[in-house]
């Protein structure tokens, strides 16, 4: 009797340990994820707004699991989706989605909105978009809703332990400074001074994110702005990247790394992590064949030279195999290119991720 009793007790203890272990694993897998930024990371917020910056019609989403447009500026998954996949989390819902309630709040939220920039006057031609200051307001609002669900302490812990991605800057050049010849901003600032101004404004945004509880923030620099099909169509004679826009990215990205290093030393921790989107993209832009693409100059969906003019619509040229194209539309990478970018975010060397990649972050944070 004693032996069967002790067997029963040990079985119960073992069962309890297994259950606790799986709960702990679930808690680890369920790390919340928050996304801020522009069309590279918007997963549908603009569908709920009266704006022209939308991806809510075919052929957007042609390779998404539902084969329907979702508001993502992609043929399929975008960068946040693939990061969620890699860290074992559900994809985040757009903050404006009516489905973002109850338990779904624990997954995090995507606040990004196509067309926005660091500056409030970036993207004014798109009318109603969620400027970055408003995205941060929504983040506060989200935390209030989360507190009502799991209490203030639980909400603070979830936010502190969450992963955050922010992608800004490209539109401040493409949809502001270089939008038209002699734009208001280009008359106000020479390019180097404009970059210094942008960086000082971006620093305030990152500091505000920290104030709001973010403790692990991936900050992407701009990609090779002069090499996207839209810019080739407008500025290129024989397929070479636009020197001016490449120069803009070349000035912006190193200064962004500087403010990230400065902020980290101020707070005494590696809160902000610089993702070198320029290098990640240039790998396949400069040598598309090495990554299985037939071209990095022509967009899969579009019209005009390089399929780079106007928007991707039902009337556009559409390539039959999206995996052969580095660019899906005149501005945005294809899902396959997004996967290559996320691979570097996950396991890339210091050339791509500084001070560490996301796998290292996940390993470190699972020990604390």
N, C-alpha and C positions, 0 to 999 in steps of 0.2 A: 504493500500500500504506500509506504514511504517513497519507494522508488518511482511509482507511477505518479504520485503527487509532485515529487520534485521534477519529474519529466514534464508534467503539465505546466508547472510554474516556469520552467526554463523555456518551454515552447511559447508560453504567453509573452515572456520577456523578449524572446527572439522575434516573435511576431510584432511586438511593439517597436523594437529596434528597426525592423524592416520597414514598418509603416512610417516611423519618424524619418528614416533615411529617404524614403520616397517623397515625403512631404518636403524635406530639405532640398532634395533634387528639384522638385517642382518649383520651390521658391527660387532656386538658383536659375532654373530655366525661364521663370516668369519675370526676369529682370525687365523693368519698364523701359520704354524707349520713346524719346521725344525728338521731333524733327522740326527744324525752323529753316526758312529760306525761300527759294524761288522755284521755277519750273523744273529744275533738275531733280527736285525732291518732293514736289507737290503731288499728293496722291488723290486729289479730288476736291479740295476745298473750293476751287474756283467754279466748280459745277453748281455751287449754291449761291453764286454771286452774279450780278448783272455786269459782266465783263466780256471783252473780246478775247481775253487770254484764256482760252478754253481748249480742252482736248476731249470733248464729249461726243465726237462723231466718228464714224468709220472713216479711215482704217485704223485710228488709234485703238489699241487694245486687241489688235488682230491675233496676237500670240499670247494674250493673257489667258489664264485657265478658262474663263467664260467666253473668250473670243469676242468680247464686247468692250466698247470704250469705257474707261473708269475715271477719266479726268487725269490720268497719268500721261505725261508727254513722252510716251514710249510705245513701241509695238507690243510690249509685254510688261515685265516687271521693271521697276526702277531701283535706284540705289538703296533707299530705305527698305524696300521689300526684301532685297537680297541680303542686306545686313540682318534683318529680322530672321530670315531663313537660317543664316549662318550661326546666329546666337541661340537658335532653338526657341524663338518667340513667335507668337502670332503676328501677322502684319498689323501695323497701327492703323486706326481709322482716321480719316480727316476730322479735325476738331469740329467742323460744322455739320458733320453727319448726324442725323437724328438717331442713328444706331449707337452712338457713343454714350452709353448710359450704363449704370450698374457695374457689374463685374468687368465689362469691357474697358472701363476707365483704368483698371489695374494694369492693362497692357501698355498704357501710355497714350500718346496722341500725336498726330501730325498737324502742325500749325502752318505749314508752308503754303505759299500762294504764288502762282506763276506771275512773272512780270515785275516783282518787287526788287528793290536793291537796298543798299546800306542807307541811301538818301531817300527822303520822302518824295522828292520830285522825280525820282526814277520810275519810269513806267506810267506816268500820268496819262499817256495816250490810251491805256487799257481801262481807264475809269475805275470801277470798284474792285480794288485788290486789297489784300490784307497786308498793309505795310508792316515793317518789322516791329515798330513800337506797338502796334495793335496785336501782333502775334505774341509779344511778351505780356500784354494785358490779358490776352486769352489764357496764357499759361498760368497767370495768377488766378483767373476765374476757374480754371481747371482744378487748381489746388484746393480751392474752396469747395468745389463739388466732391473732390476726392476725400477731403476731411469729413464731409457729411456721411461718406460711405464707410471709412475705416478709422475715423478719429484724427485729430490734428497731428498726434505723434506718429501714427502709422503713415499718414500722408507725407510728413516730412522725411521719414525714413525712405519711403518709396522713391521720392524725388531725389534725395541725396545719393541713393544707390543706383539710380537710373543711368542709362547711357543716353547721351544727347548728341545730335548731329546738326550742324548749322552750315549752310551753303549760301553765301552771299558774294556779291562783287561783280560778277559778269555783266549783269544788266546795267550797272552804273557806268559801264563803258559802252556796251552795245546799244542799250535803250536810253541813253542819256548823253554822255559826252560826245559819242560818235554817231548819234542817231541821225542827225542832219548836219550838213556842213555849217560851220559857224553857229553851233548850238549855244544856248545861253551859258552852259557850264564851260564850254571851250573858249568862249569870249571872256569869261570871268577868271579862268585858271589856265596857265600853261600846264601841260600834262604832268610833269613831276610834282607841281604844287597841288594839282587835283588829287593825285595819289596820296600825298601827305594828309590832305583834308579827309579823304575817304577812310584812311587808316585810323585817324584820330576819332572819327565817328564810330568806326567798327569797334574800337577799343571800349567805348562807352557801352555798346550793345553787349559785348562779352562780359564786361564787369557787371552789368545788370543781370545777366543770366546767372552769374555766380551769386549775386545777392538773392536771387529767387530760388537758390538751393541746388543749382546744377553743380555736380562735382566731377563728372567725367564727360568732357565735351570734345567731340571730334570737329575740328574746324577745317573745312576744305578751302584751299586757295582757288583761284580761277583756273580753268583749263586753258588750252592754247586758243584764245579767242579769235586770232587771225586765221585759223585753219578750218573753221566750221564752214560747211557748204554755203551758208548764207553770205558769209564774208568773201569767200572765193568768187561767188556769183557777182558781188557788187564791186570788189576791189582788185581781183586778180586777173592778170593778162594770160598767164599760161599755167595756172594751177599752183603757183607758189603762195604761201601764207602771207597775209597782209602784215607788212613790217610794222606799221603803226600800232595795230592791235596786239601784236606779239610783244612789242616794246612795252605797252601798257601793262600786260600781264607780267612781264619781266621786272617791272618796277614794283608792282603791287605785291606779288607773292613773297619776296624776301622781307619786305617791311611787315607783312602780316606775321611771318615767323618771329620777327623781332618783338612785336607786341605780345605774342603768345608767350615767348620766353620771359618777357618782363612781367606779365601778369602772374605766371607761375612762380617766379621768384618772390613777388609781392605776397602771394597767399601761402607760400612755403610748401607747395605740393604740385604734382603734375596733373592739374585739373584740365588744362587745355592741351589738346594734341593736334599738331599740324599735319594735315593730310595733303601731300603734294600732288594735287589733281593735275597740275601742268605736266609733270613727269609721267604720271600714270597714263594720261591721254596721249602724250607725245610718243610713247612706245609704239602704240599701234597706228597713230597718225603718220609717223615717219616710216614705218615698216609694216604696212597692213598685212602683207602676205605671210609674215612670220607668225601672225595670230589667226590665220585662216580667213582673212577678209580678202575680197577681190579689189576693194577700193576703200580709201578713207577720204576721198574728195567728193564723191557723188553721194547725195542722200538717197536712201531707199525710196522715200516718198516726197514728192515735190514736183516742181516744174522749172523750166528755164535752164540756164547753164548750171551744171552740177546739181540739178534738181534743188537749187538753193533759193529760188524766188518764191515769195509768198508763203502760204501755209500749206500743210499737208491736208488735203481734202479728198472727198470721194472722186473728184475729177482729176486728181493728180496722177502722175506716173507712179506706179507701185511695183517694187521689185518682188519677184516670186519667193526669194529665199532671204529673209531678213538677217540670218546668221552670216551672210557673206558681206554685209555692209557695216562699217564702223559707225555710220550715222544713220539714224532712223529718219529724221526730218532735217530741215535746214540748220537746226541749232542743237538737237539732242542726240546723245548716243543711242545705239540700239541696245536691246536687252543683253545681247552677247557682249557688247563693249562694256555695259554696266557691270556684268559679271567679272570681267577682267579688272575693272577698277576696284571692285569690292575684294577681289582676291588680294590685291596689294594692301588694301586697308586692313585685311585680316592678318596677313603674314609677311607684308613687305618689309624690306630693310629700312635703315634710317634715311636712305635716299628718298623714300616715299612717305614714311611715317616717323614723326619726330615729337617727343622722345621715344615712343614705342608704338608697336602695332596693336591692333585690337585683340589678337589672340593673347598677347602678353598682358594687356589690361584685364581680360577675362580671367586669366590664370591668377594674377595678383589679387583681384577683387574677390575671387572665390575663397581665398585663404583668410580674408579679414572678417 
